[in-house]
């Protein structure tokens, strides 16, 4: 897939440059998931509710900040719970 070549190279570069202790993997996972989901949802909801206005960026950043502040602690609580539920529901 040609479209992902740039992203893949960027990720490999970041992994080569940034090495973080494994004990922070749960926090790092939650941060990455929160950034991706919060940015996507905030963009979608700001666009739907406000449209492309002169105040779009200001509203987006305000919504993103509030969303991130709520979503990160939620992710830190939900991800381990989801892993536990999946572990109990699956076999093999």
C-alpha positions, 0 to 999 in steps of 0.5 A, spaced: 500 500 500 503 506 497 499 511 501 502 508 508 509 508 506 510 515 508 507 514 515 510 507 516 517 510 515 515 516 520 513 511 525 520 507 524 524 513 524 520 515 531 521 508 534 528 509 532 529 515 535 524 515 541 525 509 546 521 509 552 521 504 558 516 498 557 513 500 564 510 506 560 507 502 555 500 502 558 500 510 559 503 510 552 498 506 549 492 510 552 495 517 550 496 514 542 489 512 542 486 518 546 490 523 541 487 519 535 480 518 537 479 525 540 482 529 534 477 525 530 471 526 534 472 533 536 474 535 528 467 531 526 463 534 531 466 541 531 465 541 523 457 538 524 456 543 530 459 549 527 461 548 520 467 552 517 467 558 520 472 563 522 471 561 529 472 553 527 480 553 529 478 556 536 472 552 537 476 545 535 482 547 540 477 548 546 473 542 544 479 538 543 482 540 550 476 538 554 475 532 550 483 530 551 482 531 559 476 527 559 478 521 555 485 520 557 483 518 564 477 514 561 482 510 557 487 509 563 481 506 566 477 502 560 483 499 556 485 494 562 478 493 563 477 491 556 483 487 556 480 483 562 473 482 559 476 480 552 481 475 555 475 472 559 471 471 553 476 468 548 480 462 548 486 459 545 
